[in-house]
């Protein structure tokens, strides 16, 4: 059973992926001070880019969306190197789904 997708290899070189990640970094957090020192760090997140949902679940959803984008942009060699990291990230998602499935919350697993 495969836990990770095995998309077609687009053949993008590592330099291409690094430049795309640097470009996307402009939407990320630039000032960490409010996140570290404020009582409610999620309120200090700016709604720039695609991260409009500032709840902890929304932040996690956006982070997993970014991980998915990076994984799909990688060539086959990079996917093999970073496979343990992506598997670790997906295990957390799988455990959350199992926990919600155990409680039988309707619609929570999706």
Order of alpha helices (4+ residues) and beta strands (2+ residues): alpha-alpha-alpha-alpha
